Structures are given as structure tokens and as C-alpha cells.
Amino acid sequence: MLLQLALDIPHAGAVRRLLDQTAFGVDIIELGTPLLIRYGIDFISEIRRDYPEMKILADLKIVDAGAVESRLAFDAGADIVTVLGTAHQATLREAGEQAKGCGGRIMADLITARDVDETVRLARTLDLAGVDFICLHTAFDAQGREDSEPIPERIDRVGAVVHRAGLAVAGGLNPRMIERLVPHGPDIVVVGSYVTGNADPGHAVRQIREIIHRNNG
């Protein structure tokens, strides 16, 4: 199980300070949508320069122009680019072709799926389409609702129909929730505010890494 750190804070200085304190324990640096909206694709190149050995995910949530937009991110140094799972099949295909040509990967984000049944249906289709990762994502604006927590049974239902793609889980995760998810086998846990809003981000990452270490061991 890998740890992806979602950096959604749209302030470059804050992001750099967070990485100074946390990069030691992170497997994938996610440059979040608000961050990239503010600073643009070139910010990927800056983080690539500073962290040349780390995996970088550009959370573009592409919904159209799959080839053009994904290629911009891959050329800037991204290893993984996100595409909305509800995007047109042509968009997913074109982004996937760019990923293959650049040695990158595509993560399909199911943030817009309306319910569990739609999530399962989309996940099956995306897996057959050949995306590299599928992300079960609770939207920021929906977090805290009674029905918004990533339920382990939901992961099991998706896992039952996905045979190729890696499975990521995102949205309001903390150590308690990750402990619950571990037995259900996600490949990537995406953590944002628990780390980025923590008074001691390094300690927060160590907490999560301990959970991952126990699982991977």
C-alpha cells in the first residue's frame, strides 16, 4: 500500500514547506487541482526539479481534450495524471495513449459517481478500458455527510469487478479510517488535510507510514 499526499493548498510556499517536512515518508506527491489552477502546469516542472526521484501526480481531473491536457502534464514531469471517470471514452483513450507514449500512467477519478452502483459500473468499464488506477474519491464538499465516508464494503464491491487497475481511496482519510481500510486491500491511500492541516505534518506522515508498514509487512 502506497501513501499519496494530496497538496491542495493553493500556496506554493506552504506546499514547499510541507514537502520539506513530509517527503521522506510519501510515495506519491499529488499536486492538487487548486494548486495547479493557481500556478499552472509549470509548477509540476518545479517540483520535479526539486524531487527528481519521487512520483508526481498531476490532479487535472481531465474531462475533455485528453491528449492535449495529459501531454502537457507528462511533458512537465508528471508520472500520473487524473482523468474524470465519467469523461467520454475517447477522452480516456486519448489520455491513455499519451501516457503510454510518455511512460506515464492514468488515474480515473470517480469523484462524480452518484452512488455505489454507478461507482461499480464505472469501475468495471474503466478497468476493461485499461486505465492504470481507479480512485474512489469522496468529494471535499461532501465530506462530513453521514453517507460520505469511504465504506470498506464499497471497496470490496469495486475490487470484485476490477482485475487490472490499482485501486486508490481518497477523501478525508485519517489514521483511524486507514486502519479500517487496510484489510480491504487498497493499493493507494490518498491523504490530504490530515497531514497538510496538522500542527506536525511529519508526525502525521509517520503515523500513517506505521499503519502501511504493518500492512505491507
PyRosetta script that sets phi, psi and omega in degrees:
from pyrosetta import init, pose_from_sequence

init()
pose = pose_from_sequence("MLLQLALDIPHAGAVRRLLDQTAFGVDIIELGTPLLIRYGIDFISEIRRDYPEMKILADLKIVDAGAVESRLAFDAGADIVTVLGTAHQATLREAGEQAKGCGGRIMADLITARDVDETVRLARTLDLAGVDFICLHTAFDAQGREDSEPIPERIDRVGAVVHRAGLAVAGGLNPRMIERLVPHGPDIVVVGSYVTGNADPGHAVRQIREIIHRNNG")
pose.set_psi(1, 132.3)
pose.set_omega(1, -177.5)
pose.set_phi(2, -106.1)
pose.set_psi(2, 153.4)
pose.set_omega(2, 176.9)
pose.set_phi(3, -105.9)
pose.set_psi(3, 121.2)
pose.set_omega(3, 174.8)
pose.set_phi(4, -108.1)
pose.set_psi(4, 125.0)
pose.set_omega(4, -179.8)
pose.set_phi(5, -97.9)
pose.set_psi(5, 116.2)
pose.set_omega(5, -179.5)
pose.set_phi(6, -86.9)
pose.set_psi(6, 113.7)
pose.set_omega(6, -178.9)
pose.set_phi(7, -103.4)
pose.set_psi(7, 89.4)
pose.set_omega(7, -176.7)
pose.set_phi(8, -98.4)
pose.set_psi(8, -7.5)
pose.set_omega(8, -179.5)
pose.set_phi(9, -66.8)
pose.set_psi(9, 120.7)
pose.set_omega(9, -175.4)
pose.set_phi(10, -82.9)
pose.set_psi(10, 50.1)
pose.set_omega(10, 179.8)
pose.set_phi(11, -138.7)
pose.set_psi(11, 111.8)
pose.set_omega(11, -173.9)
pose.set_phi(12, -58.8)
pose.set_psi(12, -42.7)
pose.set_omega(12, -179.1)
pose.set_phi(13, -62.1)
pose.set_psi(13, -43.1)
pose.set_omega(13, 178.7)
pose.set_phi(14, -63.9)
pose.set_psi(14, -39.4)
pose.set_omega(14, 179.4)
pose.set_phi(15, -64.3)
pose.set_psi(15, -42.9)
pose.set_omega(15, 179.6)
pose.set_phi(16, -65.1)
pose.set_psi(16, -39.8)
pose.set_omega(16, 177.8)
pose.set_phi(17, -64.8)
pose.set_psi(17, -39.9)
pose.set_omega(17, 177.5)
pose.set_phi(18, -62.7)
pose.set_psi(18, -42.7)
pose.set_omega(18, 179.6)
pose.set_phi(19, -66.3)
pose.set_psi(19, -36.2)
pose.set_omega(19, 176.0)
pose.set_phi(20, -57.3)
pose.set_psi(20, -34.1)
pose.set_omega(20, -175.2)
pose.set_phi(21, -93.2)
pose.set_psi(21, -16.7)
pose.set_omega(21, -169.9)
pose.set_phi(22, -125.6)
pose.set_psi(22, -17.4)
pose.set_omega(22, -171.6)
pose.set_phi(23, -57.8)
pose.set_psi(23, -27.3)
pose.set_omega(23, -179.1)
pose.set_phi(24, -56.9)
pose.set_psi(24, -29.0)
pose.set_omega(24, -173.7)
pose.set_phi(25, -115.8)
pose.set_psi(25, 12.4)
pose.set_omega(25, -175.8)
pose.set_phi(26, -106.7)
pose.set_psi(26, 139.1)
pose.set_omega(26, 177.5)
pose.set_phi(27, -92.5)
pose.set_psi(27, -36.1)
pose.set_omega(27, -178.2)
pose.set_phi(28, -133.4)
pose.set_psi(28, 124.7)
pose.set_omega(28, 173.6)
pose.set_phi(29, -89.0)
pose.set_psi(29, 116.8)
pose.set_omega(29, 176.1)
pose.set_phi(30, -98.1)
pose.set_psi(30, 118.3)
pose.set_omega(30, 173.4)
pose.set_phi(31, -89.3)
pose.set_psi(31, 107.5)
pose.set_omega(31, -168.3)
pose.set_phi(32, -71.8)
pose.set_psi(32, 164.6)
pose.set_omega(32, -177.5)
pose.set_phi(33, -58.4)
pose.set_psi(33, -47.5)
pose.set_omega(33, 179.3)
pose.set_phi(34, -60.8)
pose.set_psi(34, -37.4)
pose.set_omega(34, 179.8)
pose.set_phi(35, -63.2)
pose.set_psi(35, -45.8)
pose.set_omega(35, -178.0)
pose.set_phi(36, -73.8)
pose.set_psi(36, -29.0)
pose.set_omega(36, 174.6)
pose.set_phi(37, -64.0)
pose.set_psi(37, -40.0)
pose.set_omega(37, -177.5)
pose.set_phi(38, -74.7)
pose.set_psi(38, -44.3)
pose.set_omega(38, -170.5)
pose.set_phi(39, -105.7)
pose.set_psi(39, -13.8)
pose.set_omega(39, 177.1)
pose.set_phi(40, 84.2)
pose.set_psi(40, 174.7)
pose.set_omega(40, -176.5)
pose.set_phi(41, -60.6)
pose.set_psi(41, -30.4)
pose.set_omega(41, -176.9)
pose.set_phi(42, -62.0)
pose.set_psi(42, -21.5)
pose.set_omega(42, 178.7)
pose.set_phi(43, -64.9)
pose.set_psi(43, -29.1)
pose.set_omega(43, 175.5)
pose.set_phi(44, -59.5)
pose.set_psi(44, -44.4)
pose.set_omega(44, -179.1)
pose.set_phi(45, -61.9)
pose.set_psi(45, -36.7)
pose.set_omega(45, 179.7)
pose.set_phi(46, -65.9)
pose.set_psi(46, -42.7)
pose.set_omega(46, 179.4)
pose.set_phi(47, -70.9)
pose.set_psi(47, -35.3)
pose.set_omega(47, 175.4)
pose.set_phi(48, -60.6)
pose.set_psi(48, -41.4)
pose.set_omega(48, 179.2)
pose.set_phi(49, -63.1)
pose.set_psi(49, -40.3)
pose.set_omega(49, -176.9)
pose.set_phi(50, -80.2)
pose.set_psi(50, -26.7)
pose.set_omega(50, -178.3)
pose.set_phi(51, -131.0)
pose.set_psi(51, 67.6)
pose.set_omega(51, -171.5)
pose.set_phi(52, -65.0)
pose.set_psi(52, -22.5)
pose.set_omega(52, -176.0)
pose.set_phi(53, -95.8)
pose.set_psi(53, -4.7)
pose.set_omega(53, -173.7)
pose.set_phi(54, -96.3)
pose.set_psi(54, 153.6)
pose.set_omega(54, 174.2)
pose.set_phi(55, -77.5)
pose.set_psi(55, 135.5)
pose.set_omega(55, 179.7)
pose.set_phi(56, -122.4)
pose.set_psi(56, 128.4)
pose.set_omega(56, 175.5)
pose.set_phi(57, -109.0)
pose.set_psi(57, 129.5)
pose.set_omega(57, 175.7)
pose.set_phi(58, -99.9)
pose.set_psi(58, 112.7)
pose.set_omega(58, -176.1)
pose.set_phi(59, -87.1)
pose.set_psi(59, 73.5)
pose.set_omega(59, -178.3)
pose.set_phi(60, -83.0)
pose.set_psi(60, -20.3)
pose.set_omega(60, -175.8)
pose.set_phi(61, 47.7)
pose.set_psi(61, 55.1)
pose.set_omega(61, -176.5)
pose.set_phi(62, -62.4)
pose.set_psi(62, 134.8)
pose.set_omega(62, 178.5)
pose.set_phi(63, -124.0)
pose.set_psi(63, -9.1)
pose.set_omega(63, 178.1)
pose.set_phi(64, -160.7)
pose.set_psi(64, 169.5)
pose.set_omega(64, -179.6)
pose.set_phi(65, 52.3)
pose.set_psi(65, 49.4)
pose.set_omega(65, -174.2)
pose.set_phi(66, -57.1)
pose.set_psi(66, -41.4)
pose.set_omega(66, -178.2)
pose.set_phi(67, -68.6)
pose.set_psi(67, -47.8)
pose.set_omega(67, -175.6)
pose.set_phi(68, -65.4)
pose.set_psi(68, -49.6)
pose.set_omega(68, -173.4)
pose.set_phi(69, -71.4)
pose.set_psi(69, -40.0)
pose.set_omega(69, 178.5)
pose.set_phi(70, -66.9)
pose.set_psi(70, -38.6)
pose.set_omega(70, -179.6)
pose.set_phi(71, -63.5)
pose.set_psi(71, -37.6)
pose.set_omega(71, 176.8)
pose.set_phi(72, -57.4)
pose.set_psi(72, -44.3)
pose.set_omega(72, -178.2)
pose.set_phi(73, -70.5)
pose.set_psi(73, -42.7)
pose.set_omega(73, 179.5)
pose.set_phi(74, -64.6)
pose.set_psi(74, -41.5)
pose.set_omega(74, 178.8)
pose.set_phi(75, -64.1)
pose.set_psi(75, -28.1)
pose.set_omega(75, 179.4)
pose.set_phi(76, -80.4)
pose.set_psi(76, -10.6)
pose.set_omega(76, 176.3)
pose.set_phi(77, 119.1)
pose.set_psi(77, 4.6)
pose.set_omega(77, 178.3)
pose.set_phi(78, -71.5)
pose.set_psi(78, 144.8)
pose.set_omega(78, 174.3)
pose.set_phi(79, -95.3)
pose.set_psi(79, -31.1)
pose.set_omega(79, -177.7)
pose.set_phi(80, -134.0)
pose.set_psi(80, 140.1)
pose.set_omega(80, 177.8)
pose.set_phi(81, -128.8)
pose.set_psi(81, 139.8)
pose.set_omega(81, 179.5)
pose.set_phi(82, -93.7)
pose.set_psi(82, 141.7)
pose.set_omega(82, 174.2)
pose.set_phi(83, -127.6)
pose.set_psi(83, 140.2)
pose.set_omega(83, 177.3)
pose.set_phi(84, -63.1)
pose.set_psi(84, 133.7)
pose.set_omega(84, -179.0)
pose.set_phi(85, -65.4)
pose.set_psi(85, -19.3)
pose.set_omega(85, 179.0)
pose.set_phi(86, -94.2)
pose.set_psi(86, 7.4)
pose.set_omega(86, 176.6)
pose.set_phi(87, -67.7)
pose.set_psi(87, 162.7)
pose.set_omega(87, 179.0)
pose.set_phi(88, -60.8)
pose.set_psi(88, 146.9)
pose.set_omega(88, 179.1)
pose.set_phi(89, -56.6)
pose.set_psi(89, -33.8)
pose.set_omega(89, 178.8)
pose.set_phi(90, -64.8)
pose.set_psi(90, -37.7)
pose.set_omega(90, 178.5)
pose.set_phi(91, -65.3)
pose.set_psi(91, -45.7)
pose.set_omega(91, 177.6)
pose.set_phi(92, -61.1)
pose.set_psi(92, -42.4)
pose.set_omega(92, -178.8)
pose.set_phi(93, -64.6)
pose.set_psi(93, -44.6)
pose.set_omega(93, -177.8)
pose.set_phi(94, -67.5)
pose.set_psi(94, -38.8)
pose.set_omega(94, 176.0)
pose.set_phi(95, -64.7)
pose.set_psi(95, -40.3)
pose.set_omega(95, 178.6)
pose.set_phi(96, -63.0)
pose.set_psi(96, -38.4)
pose.set_omega(96, 178.4)
pose.set_phi(97, -65.2)
pose.set_psi(97, -39.6)
pose.set_omega(97, 176.4)
pose.set_phi(98, -64.3)
pose.set_psi(98, -40.7)
pose.set_omega(98, 179.5)
pose.set_phi(99, -59.9)
pose.set_psi(99, -45.3)
pose.set_omega(99, 179.5)
pose.set_phi(100, -61.4)
pose.set_psi(100, -43.3)
pose.set_omega(100, -178.8)
pose.set_phi(101, -67.4)
pose.set_psi(101, -25.9)
pose.set_omega(101, -177.4)
pose.set_phi(102, -101.5)
pose.set_psi(102, -1.3)
pose.set_omega(102, -175.6)
pose.set_phi(103, 72.8)
pose.set_psi(103, 23.3)
pose.set_omega(103, -179.3)
pose.set_phi(104, -104.5)
pose.set_psi(104, -171.1)
pose.set_omega(104, -179.4)
pose.set_phi(105, -137.7)
pose.set_psi(105, 157.8)
pose.set_omega(105, 179.7)
pose.set_phi(106, -114.7)
pose.set_psi(106, 133.3)
pose.set_omega(106, 171.4)
pose.set_phi(107, -111.9)
pose.set_psi(107, 122.1)
pose.set_omega(107, 176.3)
pose.set_phi(108, -89.4)
pose.set_psi(108, 123.7)
pose.set_omega(108, -175.3)
pose.set_phi(109, -99.3)
pose.set_psi(109, 122.4)
pose.set_omega(109, -178.6)
pose.set_phi(110, -95.4)
pose.set_psi(110, 29.7)
pose.set_omega(110, -178.0)
pose.set_phi(111, -60.1)
pose.set_psi(111, -26.2)
pose.set_omega(111, -176.9)
pose.set_phi(112, -95.9)
pose.set_psi(112, 1.1)
pose.set_omega(112, 176.3)
pose.set_phi(113, -64.3)
pose.set_psi(113, 135.8)
pose.set_omega(113, -171.1)
pose.set_phi(114, -86.2)
pose.set_psi(114, -25.9)
pose.set_omega(114, -179.1)
pose.set_phi(115, -157.1)
pose.set_psi(115, 178.7)
pose.set_omega(115, -175.8)
pose.set_phi(116, -63.9)
pose.set_psi(116, -41.5)
pose.set_omega(116, -178.3)
pose.set_phi(117, -62.1)
pose.set_psi(117, -42.1)
pose.set_omega(117, 177.9)
pose.set_phi(118, -67.1)
pose.set_psi(118, -38.2)
pose.set_omega(118, 177.7)
pose.set_phi(119, -59.3)
pose.set_psi(119, -46.0)
pose.set_omega(119, -179.7)
pose.set_phi(120, -64.4)
pose.set_psi(120, -44.7)
pose.set_omega(120, -179.7)
pose.set_phi(121, -61.2)
pose.set_psi(121, -47.0)
pose.set_omega(121, 179.8)
pose.set_phi(122, -64.2)
pose.set_psi(122, -41.8)
pose.set_omega(122, -179.1)
pose.set_phi(123, -60.3)
pose.set_psi(123, -41.9)
pose.set_omega(123, 178.4)
pose.set_phi(124, -60.9)
pose.set_psi(124, -45.8)
pose.set_omega(124, -179.2)
pose.set_phi(125, -64.5)
pose.set_psi(125, -42.8)
pose.set_omega(125, -178.9)
pose.set_phi(126, -66.1)
pose.set_psi(126, -38.6)
pose.set_omega(126, 178.4)
pose.set_phi(127, -63.3)
pose.set_psi(127, -44.7)
pose.set_omega(127, 178.5)
pose.set_phi(128, -64.7)
pose.set_psi(128, -29.9)
pose.set_omega(128, 179.8)
pose.set_phi(129, -75.1)
pose.set_psi(129, -14.2)
pose.set_omega(129, 174.3)
pose.set_phi(130, 94.8)
pose.set_psi(130, 17.2)
pose.set_omega(130, 175.5)
pose.set_phi(131, -65.0)
pose.set_psi(131, 156.0)
pose.set_omega(131, -175.5)
pose.set_phi(132, -82.6)
pose.set_psi(132, -37.0)
pose.set_omega(132, -179.2)
pose.set_phi(133, -137.7)
pose.set_psi(133, 147.4)
pose.set_omega(133, 173.2)
pose.set_phi(134, -121.4)
pose.set_psi(134, 128.4)
pose.set_omega(134, -176.1)
pose.set_phi(135, -110.7)
pose.set_psi(135, 119.2)
pose.set_omega(135, 171.4)
pose.set_phi(136, -84.3)
pose.set_psi(136, 111.1)
pose.set_omega(136, -165.2)
pose.set_phi(137, -127.2)
pose.set_psi(137, 117.4)
pose.set_omega(137, 172.7)
pose.set_phi(138, -85.0)
pose.set_psi(138, 118.9)
pose.set_omega(138, -175.7)
pose.set_phi(139, -60.0)
pose.set_psi(139, 146.6)
pose.set_omega(139, 179.0)
pose.set_phi(140, -55.3)
pose.set_psi(140, -43.6)
pose.set_omega(140, -176.9)
pose.set_phi(141, -69.9)
pose.set_psi(141, -16.0)
pose.set_omega(141, -179.5)
pose.set_phi(142, -100.2)
pose.set_psi(142, -8.4)
pose.set_omega(142, -177.4)
pose.set_phi(143, -65.4)
pose.set_psi(143, 142.5)
pose.set_omega(143, -178.6)
pose.set_phi(144, 95.4)
pose.set_psi(144, -14.7)
pose.set_omega(144, 173.6)
pose.set_phi(145, -71.9)
pose.set_psi(145, 152.6)
pose.set_omega(145, -176.3)
pose.set_phi(146, -59.6)
pose.set_psi(146, -32.2)
pose.set_omega(146, -175.8)
pose.set_phi(147, -99.9)
pose.set_psi(147, 13.8)
pose.set_omega(147, -170.6)
pose.set_phi(148, -98.1)
pose.set_psi(148, -15.6)
pose.set_omega(148, -175.8)
pose.set_phi(149, -68.3)
pose.set_psi(149, 139.1)
pose.set_omega(149, 178.7)
pose.set_phi(150, -65.3)
pose.set_psi(150, 103.0)
pose.set_omega(150, -175.7)
pose.set_phi(151, -79.6)
pose.set_psi(151, 130.5)
pose.set_omega(151, -178.7)
pose.set_phi(152, -54.1)
pose.set_psi(152, -36.2)
pose.set_omega(152, 179.7)
pose.set_phi(153, -63.0)
pose.set_psi(153, -31.6)
pose.set_omega(153, 177.2)
pose.set_phi(154, -65.7)
pose.set_psi(154, -40.3)
pose.set_omega(154, 177.1)
pose.set_phi(155, -63.3)
pose.set_psi(155, -40.8)
pose.set_omega(155, 179.6)
pose.set_phi(156, -62.0)
pose.set_psi(156, -41.8)
pose.set_omega(156, -179.3)
pose.set_phi(157, -65.0)
pose.set_psi(157, -40.0)
pose.set_omega(157, 177.6)
pose.set_phi(158, -69.8)
pose.set_psi(158, -43.0)
pose.set_omega(158, 179.8)
pose.set_phi(159, -59.1)
pose.set_psi(159, -29.4)
pose.set_omega(159, -178.9)
pose.set_phi(160, -69.6)
pose.set_psi(160, -22.4)
pose.set_omega(160, -178.0)
pose.set_phi(161, -109.7)
pose.set_psi(161, -5.9)
pose.set_omega(161, -179.9)
pose.set_phi(162, -104.4)
pose.set_psi(162, 121.8)
pose.set_omega(162, -174.6)
pose.set_phi(163, -118.9)
pose.set_psi(163, -11.5)
pose.set_omega(163, -176.2)
pose.set_phi(164, -120.4)
pose.set_psi(164, -48.5)
pose.set_omega(164, -173.0)
pose.set_phi(165, -73.7)
pose.set_psi(165, 149.6)
pose.set_omega(165, 170.7)
pose.set_phi(166, -74.7)
pose.set_psi(166, 152.5)
pose.set_omega(166, -176.8)
pose.set_phi(167, -112.2)
pose.set_psi(167, 124.1)
pose.set_omega(167, 176.5)
pose.set_phi(168, -112.0)
pose.set_psi(168, 151.2)
pose.set_omega(168, 177.7)
pose.set_phi(169, -128.6)
pose.set_psi(169, 131.9)
pose.set_omega(169, -175.7)
pose.set_phi(170, -142.2)
pose.set_psi(170, 155.4)
pose.set_omega(170, 172.6)
pose.set_phi(171, 117.4)
pose.set_psi(171, 91.8)
pose.set_omega(171, 174.1)
pose.set_phi(172, 70.8)
pose.set_psi(172, 22.9)
pose.set_omega(172, -176.8)
pose.set_phi(173, -72.5)
pose.set_psi(173, 145.4)
pose.set_omega(173, 174.9)
pose.set_phi(174, -140.6)
pose.set_psi(174, 173.2)
pose.set_omega(174, -176.5)
pose.set_phi(175, -55.7)
pose.set_psi(175, -40.6)
pose.set_omega(175, 180.0)
pose.set_phi(176, -60.5)
pose.set_psi(176, -44.0)
pose.set_omega(176, -179.6)
pose.set_phi(177, -68.6)
pose.set_psi(177, -38.6)
pose.set_omega(177, 179.8)
pose.set_phi(178, -64.5)
pose.set_psi(178, -38.8)
pose.set_omega(178, 175.8)
pose.set_phi(179, -56.6)
pose.set_psi(179, -40.1)
pose.set_omega(179, 179.2)
pose.set_phi(180, -68.5)
pose.set_psi(180, -32.5)
pose.set_omega(180, -175.6)
pose.set_phi(181, -81.3)
pose.set_psi(181, -26.9)
pose.set_omega(181, -174.3)
pose.set_phi(182, -49.8)
pose.set_psi(182, -48.7)
pose.set_omega(182, -177.4)
pose.set_phi(183, -63.6)
pose.set_psi(183, -14.3)
pose.set_omega(183, -176.8)
pose.set_phi(184, -96.5)
pose.set_psi(184, 1.3)
pose.set_omega(184, 165.4)
pose.set_phi(185, 72.9)
pose.set_psi(185, 36.5)
pose.set_omega(185, 173.4)
pose.set_phi(186, -64.7)
pose.set_psi(186, 147.8)
pose.set_omega(186, 179.5)
pose.set_phi(187, -82.4)
pose.set_psi(187, -29.7)
pose.set_omega(187, -178.5)
pose.set_phi(188, -137.3)
pose.set_psi(188, 132.7)
pose.set_omega(188, 168.5)
pose.set_phi(189, -109.3)
pose.set_psi(189, 130.8)
pose.set_omega(189, -177.0)
pose.set_phi(190, -106.0)
pose.set_psi(190, 118.2)
pose.set_omega(190, -176.7)
pose.set_phi(191, -120.0)
pose.set_psi(191, 131.9)
pose.set_omega(191, 179.1)
pose.set_phi(192, -119.8)
pose.set_psi(192, -90.5)
pose.set_omega(192, -169.0)
pose.set_phi(193, -63.6)
pose.set_psi(193, -26.9)
pose.set_omega(193, 178.3)
pose.set_phi(194, -60.3)
pose.set_psi(194, -33.5)
pose.set_omega(194, 177.7)
pose.set_phi(195, -90.7)
pose.set_psi(195, -51.4)
pose.set_omega(195, -171.8)
pose.set_phi(196, -69.0)
pose.set_psi(196, -24.4)
pose.set_omega(196, 178.1)
pose.set_phi(197, -100.0)
pose.set_psi(197, 7.3)
pose.set_omega(197, -176.5)
pose.set_phi(198, -83.9)
pose.set_psi(198, 143.8)
pose.set_omega(198, 177.8)
pose.set_phi(199, -64.6)
pose.set_psi(199, -25.7)
pose.set_omega(199, 177.8)
pose.set_phi(200, -131.5)
pose.set_psi(200, 83.3)
pose.set_omega(200, -176.5)
pose.set_phi(201, -59.0)
pose.set_psi(201, -35.8)
pose.set_omega(201, 179.2)
pose.set_phi(202, -62.6)
pose.set_psi(202, -42.1)
pose.set_omega(202, 177.9)
pose.set_phi(203, -64.6)
pose.set_psi(203, -40.2)
pose.set_omega(203, 179.4)
pose.set_phi(204, -60.7)
pose.set_psi(204, -42.2)
pose.set_omega(204, 178.3)
pose.set_phi(205, -65.4)
pose.set_psi(205, -40.2)
pose.set_omega(205, 178.9)
pose.set_phi(206, -61.9)
pose.set_psi(206, -38.7)
pose.set_omega(206, 177.2)
pose.set_phi(207, -57.4)
pose.set_psi(207, -48.0)
pose.set_omega(207, -177.4)
pose.set_phi(208, -69.5)
pose.set_psi(208, -38.5)
pose.set_omega(208, 179.3)
pose.set_phi(209, -63.1)
pose.set_psi(209, -34.7)
pose.set_omega(209, 177.9)
pose.set_phi(210, -63.2)
pose.set_psi(210, -41.8)
pose.set_omega(210, 177.5)
pose.set_phi(211, -63.0)
pose.set_psi(211, -44.8)
pose.set_omega(211, 179.7)
pose.set_phi(212, -64.6)
pose.set_psi(212, -41.0)
pose.set_omega(212, -179.6)
pose.set_phi(213, -60.8)
pose.set_psi(213, -43.7)
pose.set_omega(213, 179.3)
pose.set_phi(214, -63.2)
pose.set_psi(214, -36.9)
pose.set_omega(214, -179.3)
pose.set_phi(215, -72.4)
pose.set_psi(215, -45.8)
pose.set_omega(215, -178.2)
pose.set_phi(216, -70.0)
pose.set_psi(216, -24.3)
pose.set_omega(216, 179.8)
pose.set_phi(217, -74.6)
pose.dump_pdb("model.pdb")
